[in-house]
């Protein structure tokens, strides 16, 4: 059975930490912990908020790579 998760993707391909967590099946707290340790998918900061690009989340999910090739 495949579970579908609804996430909001901004026009430039960014998603919030909460949406990234939902996509990867993790908690937002786990994502924050990964960010502080410098592990997990690549992030970008905009206005003090942390975002993730969908292509990087997909690469991380599929191969464990920090960013899409």
Protein Blocks (a to p, Z undefined) as FASTA:
>chain_A
ZZdddddddfkopacfklmmmmnopafklmmmmmmnopajddddeehiacddfklmmmmm
mnopabdZZ
